[in-house]
Amino acid sequence: MTNPTGITPTEFKVLILPKEVEQISPGGIILSSQTMDAEKSATIEGEIIAVSHLAFTYATEAEWDGKKPAPGQRVIFAKYAGVRHKAKDGQEYLLVNDKDIVATIED
């Protein structure tokens, strides 16, 4: 998977594309921009776009058992974690610490 963002994570960081927030609630109510901003900040799911060379090195490959998070994988991360930044492709991405990723999601 290529990284079209122009953002390269450093140290123990992982670049994530957060799951898009729905504009209409499950009950059919159109959400205000203020509510959508709050929901966006509280997002806990997304797709890994890029991983720094130091991320996830606190465990050996054997300890990861071949399941080390990698680009293209969907993950769950800590609420309100990381730094948001708009990339050159116009999307807003999230840079989080590798330890803020709490689970991977199977397709």
Backbone as JSON Lines, residues from 0, in Angstrom:
{"i":0,"aa":"M","n":[0.85,-1.18,0.0],"ca":[0.0,0.0,0.0],"c":[0.89,1.24,0.0]}
{"i":1,"aa":"T","n":[0.61,2.17,-0.88],"ca":[1.41,3.4,-0.94],"c":[0.8,4.45,-0.02]}
{"i":2,"aa":"N","n":[1.62,5.43,0.35],"ca":[1.21,6.5,1.24],"c":[1.06,7.79,0.44]}
{"i":3,"aa":"P","n":[-0.18,8.16,0.05],"ca":[-0.41,9.35,-0.77],"c":[-0.48,10.65,0.02]}
{"i":4,"aa":"T","n":[-0.25,10.6,1.32],"ca":[-0.51,11.74,2.19],"c":[0.59,12.78,2.24]}
{"i":5,"aa":"G","n":[1.82,12.36,2.01],"ca":[2.95,13.26,2.21],"c":[3.36,13.33,3.66]}
{"i":6,"aa":"I","n":[2.73,12.54,4.52],"ca":[3.05,12.5,5.95],"c":[3.76,11.19,6.24]}
{"i":7,"aa":"T","n":[4.96,11.28,6.8],"ca":[5.72,10.09,7.17],"c":[5.87,10.06,8.68]}
{"i":8,"aa":"P","n":[5.29,9.06,9.33],"ca":[5.38,8.99,10.79],"c":[6.82,8.76,11.25]}
{"i":9,"aa":"T","n":[7.17,9.35,12.39],"ca":[8.49,9.16,12.98],"c":[8.34,8.53,14.36]}
{"i":10,"aa":"E","n":[9.48,8.19,14.95],"ca":[9.54,7.54,16.27],"c":[8.58,6.36,16.32]}
{"i":11,"aa":"F","n":[7.66,6.34,17.28],"ca":[6.76,5.21,17.48],"c":[5.34,5.54,17.02]}
{"i":12,"aa":"K","n":[5.23,6.31,15.96],"ca":[3.94,6.79,15.49],"c":[3.38,5.95,14.34]}
{"i":13,"aa":"V","n":[2.04,5.99,14.24],"ca":[1.3,5.3,13.2],"c":[0.33,6.32,12.59]}
{"i":14,"aa":"L","n":[0.26,6.38,11.26],"ca":[-0.64,7.28,10.57],"c":[-1.93,6.52,10.24]}
{"i":15,"aa":"I","n":[-3.07,7.08,10.69],"ca":[-4.36,6.42,10.54],"c":[-5.34,7.34,9.82]}
{"i":16,"aa":"L","n":[-6.13,6.76,8.92],"ca":[-7.25,7.46,8.32],"c":[-8.47,7.09,9.16]}
{"i":17,"aa":"P","n":[-8.98,8.03,9.98],"ca":[-10.12,7.71,10.84],"c":[-11.37,7.38,10.04]}
{"i":18,"aa":"K","n":[-12.21,6.54,10.61],"ca":[-13.48,6.19,9.99],"c":[-14.32,7.47,9.87]}
{"i":19,"aa":"E","n":[-14.97,7.62,8.73],"ca":[-15.76,8.81,8.47],"c":[-16.99,8.86,9.38]}
{"i":20,"aa":"V","n":[-17.28,10.04,9.9],"ca":[-18.43,10.25,10.77],"c":[-19.68,10.41,9.91]}
{"i":21,"aa":"E","n":[-20.76,9.73,10.3],"ca":[-22.03,9.82,9.58],"c":[-22.66,11.19,9.82]}
{"i":22,"aa":"Q","n":[-23.27,11.78,8.8],"ca":[-23.91,13.08,8.92],"c":[-25.34,12.98,9.44]}
{"i":23,"aa":"I","n":[-25.89,11.78,9.38],"ca":[-27.26,11.56,9.86],"c":[-27.22,10.5,10.96]}
{"i":24,"aa":"S","n":[-27.87,10.79,12.08],"ca":[-27.9,9.85,13.21],"c":[-28.7,8.61,12.83]}
{"i":25,"aa":"P","n":[-28.55,7.53,13.61],"ca":[-29.33,6.31,13.33],"c":[-30.84,6.58,13.36]}
{"i":26,"aa":"G","n":[-31.27,7.61,14.08],"ca":[-32.68,7.95,14.14],"c":[-33.15,8.86,13.02]}
{"i":27,"aa":"G","n":[-32.23,9.25,12.12],"ca":[-32.59,10.06,10.97],"c":[-32.42,11.56,11.15]}
{"i":28,"aa":"I","n":[-31.8,11.97,12.26],"ca":[-31.58,13.39,12.53],"c":[-30.27,13.84,11.88]}
{"i":29,"aa":"I","n":[-30.32,14.96,11.16],"ca":[-29.12,15.52,10.55],"c":[-28.3,16.2,11.66]}
{"i":30,"aa":"L","n":[-27.06,15.78,11.8],"ca":[-26.2,16.29,12.87],"c":[-25.62,17.65,12.52]}
{"i":31,"aa":"S","n":[-25.51,18.52,13.53],"ca":[-24.91,19.84,13.33],"c":[-23.41,19.69,13.13]}
{"i":32,"aa":"S","n":[-22.78,20.71,12.58],"ca":[-21.33,20.65,12.37],"c":[-20.59,20.55,13.7]}
{"i":33,"aa":"Q","n":[-21.12,21.18,14.74],"ca":[-20.5,21.1,16.08],"c":[-20.56,19.67,16.61]}
{"i":34,"aa":"T","n":[-21.69,19.01,16.44],"ca":[-21.83,17.62,16.88],"c":[-20.93,16.71,16.07]}
{"i":35,"aa":"M","n":[-20.85,16.95,14.76],"ca":[-19.98,16.14,13.9],"c":[-18.52,16.3,14.28]}
{"i":36,"aa":"D","n":[-18.09,17.53,14.63],"ca":[-16.72,17.76,15.07],"c":[-16.43,16.99,16.35]}
{"i":37,"aa":"A","n":[-17.38,16.99,17.28],"ca":[-17.21,16.25,18.53],"c":[-17.12,14.75,18.26]}
{"i":38,"aa":"E","n":[-17.98,14.26,17.36],"ca":[-17.96,12.84,17.0],"c":[-16.64,12.46,16.32]}
{"i":39,"aa":"K","n":[-16.14,13.36,15.47],"ca":[-14.88,13.11,14.77],"c":[-13.73,12.99,15.76]}
{"i":40,"aa":"S","n":[-13.71,13.85,16.77],"ca":[-12.66,13.82,17.79],"c":[-12.73,12.55,18.62]}
{"i":41,"aa":"A","n":[-13.92,12.0,18.78],"ca":[-14.12,10.82,19.62],"c":[-14.01,9.5,18.84]}
{"i":42,"aa":"T","n":[-13.73,9.58,17.54],"ca":[-13.62,8.37,16.71],"c":[-12.57,7.44,17.27]}
{"i":43,"aa":"I","n":[-12.86,6.14,17.24],"ca":[-11.91,5.16,17.76],"c":[-11.55,4.08,16.75]}
{"i":44,"aa":"E","n":[-11.98,4.24,15.5],"ca":[-11.73,3.23,14.48],"c":[-11.18,3.87,13.22]}
{"i":45,"aa":"G","n":[-10.26,3.17,12.55],"ca":[-9.71,3.68,11.31],"c":[-8.83,2.66,10.61]}
{"i":46,"aa":"E","n":[-8.19,3.12,9.53],"ca":[-7.32,2.26,8.73],"c":[-5.89,2.78,8.8]}
{"i":47,"aa":"I","n":[-4.95,1.87,9.02],"ca":[-3.53,2.25,9.06],"c":[-3.08,2.59,7.65]}
{"i":48,"aa":"I","n":[-2.45,3.76,7.5],"ca":[-1.93,4.21,6.21],"c":[-0.42,4.02,6.15]}
{"i":49,"aa":"A","n":[0.27,4.37,7.25],"ca":[1.73,4.24,7.3],"c":[2.17,3.98,8.74]}
{"i":50,"aa":"V","n":[3.31,3.3,8.87],"ca":[3.87,2.95,10.17],"c":[5.34,3.35,10.18]}
{"i":51,"aa":"S","n":[5.8,4.01,11.25],"ca":[7.22,4.37,11.34],"c":[8.05,3.1,11.55]}
{"i":52,"aa":"H","n":[9.33,3.21,11.28],"ca":[10.21,2.04,11.38],"c":[10.39,1.57,12.83]}
{"i":53,"aa":"L","n":[10.09,2.41,13.81],"ca":[10.23,2.02,15.21],"c":[8.92,1.53,15.83]}
{"i":54,"aa":"A","n":[7.8,1.78,15.17],"ca":[6.51,1.39,15.73],"c":[6.41,-0.12,15.9]}
{"i":55,"aa":"F","n":[5.85,-0.53,17.0],"ca":[5.61,-1.93,17.33],"c":[6.89,-2.74,17.51]}
{"i":56,"aa":"T","n":[8.01,-2.08,17.82],"ca":[9.28,-2.81,18.01],"c":[9.5,-3.2,19.47]}
{"i":57,"aa":"Y","n":[8.54,-2.9,20.33],"ca":[8.68,-3.27,21.75],"c":[8.49,-4.76,21.98]}
{"i":58,"aa":"A","n":[8.02,-5.48,20.96],"ca":[7.88,-6.93,21.03],"c":[8.58,-7.55,19.83]}
{"i":59,"aa":"T","n":[9.03,-8.79,19.99],"ca":[9.71,-9.48,18.9],"c":[8.69,-10.0,17.89]}
{"i":60,"aa":"E","n":[9.17,-10.36,16.71],"ca":[8.29,-10.91,15.68],"c":[7.58,-12.17,16.2]}
{"i":61,"aa":"A","n":[8.3,-12.99,16.96],"ca":[7.71,-14.22,17.51],"c":[6.57,-13.87,18.48]}
{"i":62,"aa":"E","n":[6.77,-12.83,19.28],"ca":[5.72,-12.42,20.22],"c":[4.49,-11.87,19.48]}
{"i":63,"aa":"W","n":[4.72,-11.25,18.34],"ca":[3.6,-10.75,17.54],"c":[2.87,-11.89,16.86]}
{"i":64,"aa":"D","n":[3.54,-13.01,16.68],"ca":[2.94,-14.19,16.05],"c":[2.38,-13.87,14.66]}
{"i":65,"aa":"G","n":[3.12,-13.0,13.94],"ca":[2.72,-12.65,12.57],"c":[1.53,-11.72,12.48]}
{"i":66,"aa":"K","n":[1.12,-11.12,13.59],"ca":[-0.08,-10.27,13.58],"c":[0.23,-8.82,13.93]}
{"i":67,"aa":"K","n":[1.43,-8.39,13.64],"ca":[1.83,-7.01,13.88],"c":[1.02,-6.08,12.97]}
{"i":68,"aa":"P","n":[0.4,-5.02,13.52],"ca":[-0.4,-4.11,12.69],"c":[0.42,-3.52,11.53]}
{"i":69,"aa":"A","n":[-0.21,-3.43,10.37],"ca":[0.47,-2.97,9.16],"c":[-0.46,-2.11,8.32]}
{"i":70,"aa":"P","n":[0.09,-1.34,7.37],"ca":[-0.75,-0.53,6.48],"c":[-1.83,-1.36,5.8]}
{"i":71,"aa":"G","n":[-3.02,-0.77,5.72],"ca":[-4.15,-1.44,5.11],"c":[-5.06,-2.11,6.12]}
{"i":72,"aa":"Q","n":[-4.58,-2.28,7.35],"ca":[-5.36,-2.94,8.37],"c":[-6.28,-1.96,9.1]}
{"i":73,"aa":"R","n":[-7.48,-2.42,9.42],"ca":[-8.4,-1.61,10.23],"c":[-8.1,-1.86,11.69]}
{"i":74,"aa":"V","n":[-8.12,-0.78,12.48],"ca":[-7.76,-0.88,13.89],"c":[-8.71,-0.07,14.77]}
{"i":75,"aa":"I","n":[-8.67,-0.38,16.06],"ca":[-9.35,0.4,17.08],"c":[-8.25,1.06,17.9]}
{"i":76,"aa":"F","n":[-8.4,2.36,18.16],"ca":[-7.38,3.09,18.91],"c":[-8.02,3.86,20.05]}
{"i":77,"aa":"A","n":[-7.2,4.34,20.98],"ca":[-7.69,5.04,22.16],"c":[-8.46,6.3,21.78]}
{"i":78,"aa":"K","n":[-9.56,6.53,22.48],"ca":[-10.39,7.7,22.25],"c":[-9.6,8.97,22.53]}
{"i":79,"aa":"Y","n":[-9.72,9.95,21.67],"ca":[-9.05,11.25,21.76],"c":[-7.52,11.14,21.63]}
{"i":80,"aa":"A","n":[-7.0,10.03,21.14],"ca":[-5.56,9.85,20.99],"c":[-5.03,10.6,19.78]}
{"i":81,"aa":"G","n":[-3.77,10.99,19.84],"ca":[-3.06,11.47,18.68],"c":[-3.28,12.91,18.28]}
{"i":82,"aa":"V","n":[-2.7,13.22,17.12],"ca":[-2.73,14.56,16.55],"c":[-3.37,14.47,15.17]}
{"i":83,"aa":"R","n":[-4.34,15.34,14.91],"ca":[-5.0,15.37,13.6],"c":[-4.29,16.35,12.69]}
{"i":84,"aa":"H","n":[-4.18,15.97,11.4],"ca":[-3.52,16.86,10.44],"c":[-4.09,16.6,9.05]}
{"i":85,"aa":"K","n":[-4.38,17.68,8.33],"ca":[-4.88,17.56,6.96],"c":[-3.68,17.36,6.03]}
{"i":86,"aa":"A","n":[-3.75,16.34,5.21],"ca":[-2.64,16.0,4.31],"c":[-2.81,16.66,2.95]}
{"i":87,"aa":"K","n":[-1.81,16.47,2.09],"ca":[-1.84,17.09,0.76],"c":[-2.96,16.54,-0.11]}
{"i":88,"aa":"D","n":[-3.51,15.37,0.24],"ca":[-4.62,14.82,-0.53],"c":[-5.98,15.35,-0.05]}
{"i":89,"aa":"G","n":[-5.97,16.25,0.94],"ca":[-7.2,16.88,1.43],"c":[-7.89,16.13,2.55]}
{"i":90,"aa":"Q","n":[-7.46,14.92,2.84],"ca":[-8.04,14.12,3.93],"c":[-7.42,14.51,5.26]}
{"i":91,"aa":"E","n":[-8.17,14.34,6.34],"ca":[-7.63,14.57,7.67],"c":[-7.2,13.22,8.25]}
{"i":92,"aa":"Y","n":[-5.95,13.16,8.69],"ca":[-5.37,11.94,9.23],"c":[-5.05,12.11,10.7]}
{"i":93,"aa":"L","n":[-4.77,11.01,11.35],"ca":[-4.46,11.0,12.77],"c":[-3.11,10.31,12.97]}
{"i":94,"aa":"L","n":[-2.21,10.97,13.69],"ca":[-0.93,10.37,14.07],"c":[-1.04,9.95,15.52]}
{"i":95,"aa":"V","n":[-0.94,8.64,15.78],"ca":[-1.05,8.13,17.14],"c":[0.19,7.34,17.51]}
{"i":96,"aa":"N","n":[0.42,7.2,18.81],"ca":[1.49,6.34,19.3],"c":[1.09,4.89,19.03]}
{"i":97,"aa":"D","n":[2.07,4.04,18.76],"ca":[1.77,2.64,18.48],"c":[1.01,1.97,19.62]}
{"i":98,"aa":"K","n":[1.29,2.36,20.85],"ca":[0.61,1.74,22.0],"c":[-0.81,2.25,22.19]}
{"i":99,"aa":"D","n":[-1.21,3.29,21.43],"ca":[-2.6,3.75,21.47],"c":[-3.51,2.87,20.61]}
{"i":100,"aa":"I","n":[-2.92,2.0,19.8],"ca":[-3.7,1.06,19.01],"c":[-3.98,-0.13,19.92]}
{"i":101,"aa":"V","n":[-5.27,-0.37,20.17],"ca":[-5.64,-1.38,21.16],"c":[-6.1,-2.69,20.54]}
{"i":102,"aa":"A","n":[-6.46,-2.69,19.25],"ca":[-6.92,-3.93,18.61],"c":[-6.92,-3.77,17.09]}
{"i":103,"aa":"T","n":[-6.83,-4.91,16.42],"ca":[-7.01,-4.93,14.97],"c":[-8.4,-5.5,14.69]}
{"i":104,"aa":"I","n":[-8.96,-5.14,13.53],"ca":[-10.31,-5.59,13.18],"c":[-10.2,-6.54,11.99]}
{"i":105,"aa":"E","n":[-10.74,-7.72,12.15],"ca":[-10.75,-8.72,11.08],"c":[-11.86,-8.37,10.1]}
{"i":106,"aa":"D","n":[-11.59,-8.53,8.82],"ca":[-12.61,-8.28,7.8],"c":[-13.56,-9.43,7.66]}
